[in-house]
């Protein structure tokens, strides 16, 4: 089955055929760096990490470009508030972003261009647009003339008449068309600026991505990604600029990930429900954030409510519990593994399901469902302390390699299992305000009651613990307890 991608340009799934056989040029709009990034900013980073990894696993040679916008009104305004140089502020938050990115364990991009390093490229880009009749200069400002690009609106599906009637636009009277957008801004006091043929100034936001893309990838790319909110006007304007300059199709496939919600509300600063990714990872764990991002299809909204977080923790506990069981078997094994054809068949079948799912517009929920099928099948043959047979040794080895292989696609399931499971419990102990000494006291009381065959008291202790969301497991080596995850 060939890879199919939902192309926002055309609004349908299309077979993926790269510009050059075996080679993929991928560009994803990165962050505007003026603050710590919120969890929504990382949906694209986490999802497109999987996209690049799957393309690589599918034998494509991928070049992944993820830019930093370090020149922008938001950066300048924040720098003025704090009394610092805008470029120093952006450099500080690039470093902070990379710390958060590192916590997630994602594969580094091939290129991370910064706007401030490509000013000359941007000036040349604007000069080319003016020469081709797509841009004009007025008093040090350069605007893109959308009337010169007949396909304007083809990505978002909006026509110019509708946009003029209903979209909020800059009313600058110097523009030939109210929808014309800025390519170069004249310098203002206290703002960073650079030399250009139109005087000191700085680039417009839309221009920055087009110029950096062209500098690294050339005139055309295979896949352009970003958040759904960038479709218009940012990506629409990128198309107008790049295709206006080169006369070639800019990007063959446009991929857009959806928003993050809290309950029924979109995460936004105006609603005051923005959660910084660093705060989330400190309160919970990077693994939880990655799992939540990939358990939902990238084109669907993602709900980050407390209930959904606990569901993710329960799901991860099941997977890591199976990994811990496999680790236990491998540690105790003293036999030569003997292939279990039935279990091998299940793994092969799951492989095929995942291949089909990921080739169908990166359907990660189906991938996760296949993983849970294997987790369930593996756990059916495990009992704590059970003697390790050659078949059980094989299943543990095969499961460990299998889960590691698929986990690497999304930077998941690579933590030490017992340590991670303990961390999940510690998170919930804090969230639920559980008194650990009380738990351990009740367990000891229950064990003594069981030893004395006082089963009524033992059952009462278990009921008290269950009311505290404490689950027990009696093993040959003692009683193990954990916090209920959902």
Secondary structure, DSSP 8 states (H G I E B T S, - for coil): ---EEEETTTTEEEE---SBTTEEEEEE---B-SS--BTTHHHHHHHHHHHHHHHHHTT-EEEEEE-BB-SSHHHHHHHHHHTS-HHHHHHHHHHHHHHHHHHHT----SB--BGGG-HHHHHHHHHHHHHTTSEEEETTEEEE-GGG-TTTTTTTT--HHHHHHHS-----TT-SSTT-EEEEEE--TTS--B--TT-SEEE-HHHHHHHHHHHHH-S-EEEEEEEGGGIIIIIHHHHHHHHHHHSS-SEEEEEEE--EEETTEE--TTTT---BHHHHHHHS-HHHHHHHHHHS-TTS-EE--HHHHHHHHHHHHHHHHHHHHHHHHHHH--S-----HHHHHHHHHHHHHHHHHHHBT--HHHHHHHHHHHHHHHHHT--TT----HHHHHHHHHHHHHHHHHHHHTT-S-S-HHHHHHHHHHHHHHHTT--HHHHHHHHHHHHHHHHTT-HHHHHHHHHHHHHTTEEEEEETTEEEEEE---
